[in-house]
Amino acid sequence: MKQLTIHKLQCYLALKYKEGSNSSALFMKLVEEVGEVAEVLNQLEGRKENTANTLLEKELVDVIHYAVAIASINHIDLTKAIIKKDKQAAIKYNQSPNLEEFLVIQSKKD
């Protein structure tokens, strides 16, 4: 199987949603999927009866799909945005390494 990157997923979803989709419609789907994640977590953690055979994996993938789709149709480079946001958080919360440093360390191990 080919390696999936955020960039490749964004390119795919930009193509998939290039016509007829808007951020508001995708956001409504995202909210729906987040609610489904909450339902699964409630079932898995015993707060609700497990009435369906729903997998957390499936619902999380749906959340990622719609979040990335929104970024894609709004021309947001999520790779850059995630690294920038993580760097700011690492400084704010005095955490090390930040994501960019982690990626450098990992690339040296490969």
C-alpha positions as a printed NumPy array, in Angstrom:
array([[  0.   ,   0.   ,   0.   ],
       [  1.204,   3.489,  -0.832],
       [  2.099,   5.807,   2.024],
       [ -0.565,   8.377,   2.781],
       [  0.479,  11.881,   3.748],
       [ -1.647,  14.805,   4.821],
       [ -0.654,  16.558,   1.595],
       [ -1.811,  13.632,  -0.568],
       [ -5.083,  13.386,   1.342],
       [ -5.651,  17.11 ,   0.864],
       [ -5.015,  16.845,  -2.88 ],
       [ -7.445,  13.936,  -3.145],
       [-10.166,  15.683,  -1.144],
       [ -9.68 ,  18.956,  -3.04 ],
       [-10.353,  16.996,  -6.225],
       [-13.292,  15.139,  -4.696],
       [-14.944,  18.292,  -3.363],
       [-13.899,  20.778,  -6.048],
       [-17.441,  21.348,  -7.237],
       [-20.646,  21.747,  -5.304],
       [-19.216,  21.625,  -1.802],
       [-18.903,  24.424,   0.654],
       [-17.346,  24.752,   4.061],
       [-20.682,  25.021,   5.862],
       [-22.007,  21.76 ,   4.429],
       [-18.769,  19.947,   5.229],
       [-18.747,  21.44 ,   8.715],
       [-22.24 ,  20.105,   9.382],
       [-20.996,  16.625,   8.384],
       [-17.958,  17.097,  10.648],
       [-20.174,  17.975,  13.622],
       [-22.351,  14.939,  12.909],
       [-19.279,  12.698,  12.861],
       [-17.913,  14.194,  16.099],
       [-21.252,  13.327,  17.68 ],
       [-20.866,   9.762,  16.447],
       [-17.396,   9.58 ,  18.021],
       [-18.965,  10.728,  21.295],
       [-21.606,   7.981,  21.022],
       [-18.981,   5.289,  20.452],
       [-16.832,   6.538,  23.341],
       [-19.869,   6.58 ,  25.621],
       [-20.597,   2.974,  24.638],
       [-16.982,   1.836,  25.007],
       [-16.66 ,   3.484,  28.415],
       [-19.939,   2.062,  29.7  ],
       [-21.934,   5.28 ,  29.931],
       [-24.368,   4.029,  27.294],
       [-25.562,   0.613,  26.234],
       [-23.721,  -0.729,  23.222],
       [-26.613,  -1.006,  20.793],
       [-24.634,  -0.948,  17.565],
       [-21.46 ,  -2.506,  16.317],
       [-19.856,   0.839,  15.492],
       [-16.107,   1.107,  15.444],
       [-14.266,   4.071,  16.9  ],
       [-11.759,   3.763,  14.045],
       [-14.445,   4.339,  11.411],
       [-15.87 ,   7.388,  13.152],
       [-12.446,   8.952,  13.727],
       [-11.611,   8.486,  10.051],
       [-14.833,  10.304,   9.167],
       [-13.877,  13.212,  11.456],
       [-10.436,  13.46 ,   9.857],
       [-11.965,  13.236,   6.38 ],
       [-14.3  ,  16.19 ,   6.86 ],
       [-11.777,  18.329,   8.769],
       [ -9.181,  17.835,   6.038],
       [-11.793,  18.43 ,   3.333],
       [-12.674,  21.803,   4.864],
       [ -8.997,  22.768,   4.92 ],
       [ -8.541,  21.567,   1.348],
       [-11.342,  23.567,  -0.22 ],
       [-10.116,  26.628,   1.69 ],
       [ -6.535,  26.168,   0.41 ],
       [ -5.027,  25.615,   3.861],
       [ -1.785,  23.641,   3.877],
       [ -2.42 ,  21.491,   6.939],
       [  1.134,  20.159,   7.12 ],
       [  2.523,  23.671,   7.519],
       [ -0.34 ,  24.75 ,   9.77 ],
       [  0.058,  21.766,  12.109],
       [  3.818,  22.271,  12.453],
       [  3.379,  26.015,  13.065],
       [  0.618,  25.495,  15.638],
       [  2.592,  22.773,  17.432],
       [  5.673,  24.997,  17.6  ],
       [  3.587,  27.755,  19.229],
       [  2.094,  25.262,  21.717],
       [  5.523,  23.82 ,  22.545],
       [  6.773,  27.295,  23.409],
       [  3.634,  28.162,  25.389],
       [  3.695,  24.934,  27.413],
       [  7.504,  24.568,  27.536],
       [  7.478,  21.191,  25.783],
       [ 10.314,  19.573,  23.913],
       [ 10.763,  18.367,  21.288],
       [  8.239,  20.172,  19.153],
       [  6.793,  18.365,  16.139],
       [  9.306,  19.812,  13.678],
       [ 12.218,  18.728,  15.892],
       [ 10.612,  15.305,  16.334],
       [ 10.355,  14.873,  12.555],
       [ 14.04 ,  15.76 ,  12.15 ],
       [ 14.996,  13.211,  14.827],
       [ 12.809,  10.541,  13.196],
       [ 14.25 ,  11.201,   9.732],
       [ 17.753,  10.607,  11.089],
       [ 16.624,   7.226,  12.465],
       [ 15.17 ,   6.126,   9.108]])
